[in-house]
Amino acid sequence: MHDVQNHRDDRQIPIDRVGVCDLQYPIVVLDRQNQRQSTTARLSMSVNLPHEFKGTHMSRFIEVLNAHRGEVTMRTLPLILCELKHRLDAESAHMEVEFPYFLERTAPVSGAKALMDYECKFAGEVNGGKSDFVLAVRVPVTSLCPCSQAISDYGAHNQRGYVTLEIRTRPTAEDAPELVWIEELIDFAEASASAPVYALLKREDERHVTMQAYDNPVFVEDLVRSIALRLQEDERIVWFRVLALNQES
């Protein structure tokens, strides 16, 4: 059949990225406790389009994704991107995978268990012979205001906060990024906050978390700096970015 997309384009304008986005797809990710975890992701996949090509072949994105159905991690993402480059005759390929990651959390006193979900993202790119991978995790936390505590006769203002950690890690001997568990980044964020957030608390747990937060007041700036120190001390991590946002009332 006649392939219009393979026609030449004479306007001399390359396009940085062309592809598909907001694609819902089941994936399997690595889980530190259970080895594997099934979840549903929202994916975006793209390649560069040289100036001489009129268009790309959108169906091939889905074909490549279906061929790699299963694990989507820092170990497999470069393979998917390399195949995208090859199938679409491109110099670079980019992919973003956003998904909820679930952990069973145990309340600090009662031991009650419930699932917490964390927003995670993989962003990978292969450009020429170079590859890049960024892991991002968004963690809910509790932060208690040191200023409010200092000026009040009793009590203190506290709020829900969200901390987003983005990291790049050193390449391994196999040229894949060194593994840092999602759970580790969650631990970094919670250890730097006034108190963690739990999905289920009994009365004795509420008392514990309330006092824990009061004993550990932090400004939003404290959150960022404390997490940054922890990330700097981890030799696997070569680049990071930390964003802390409090939902003030």
BELZIKA-V587564 format. One line per field, one symbol per residue. ss: DSSP state (h for helix, s for strand, l for the rest). phi: phi as a letter, one per 30 degrees, with the letter a starting at -180 (. if undefined). psi: psi as a letter, one per 40 degrees, with the letter a starting at -180 (. if undefined). A space follows every 50 residues. Layout:
ss = ???
phi = ???
psi = ???
This chain:
ss = lllhhhlsllllllssssssssssssssssslllsssssssssssssssl llsllllhhhhhhhhhhlllslllllhhhhhhhhhhhllllsssssssss ssssssllllllsssssssssssssssllssssssssssssssslhhhhh hllllllsssssssssssslslllllsllllhhhhhhhhhhhllssllll llhhhhhhhhhhhhhllllhhhhhhhhhhhhhllllsssssssssslll
phi = .dcdddddccdibdcdbblbbhcdadbbcdbddcibbdaccccbbabdce ddcdaccdddeddddddcekdbbddceddddddeeddchcdbbbbbbcad ccbdccddcdidcadccbdbacbbbbbiccbbbbcbbccdbcbcdddddd ccdaiadbadbbcccbbccdddddicdddbdedddddedddccdadccdb bceddedddddddddbdbddddeddddeddddddddccaabbbcbccdc
psi = ihgddeiiheefhihdhhaiifhhhhihihhddedihhihihihhiiihi dehdiigddddddddddfhbhhaedddddddddddddefidiiihhhhih hhihihidddehiihiihhihhhihhhbeiiihhhhhhhhihhhhddddd eidiiihiihihhhhhiiiiiadeeiiihhiddddddddddeidiihidh hiddddddddddddeghhidddddddddddddehedheiihhhhhhgi.
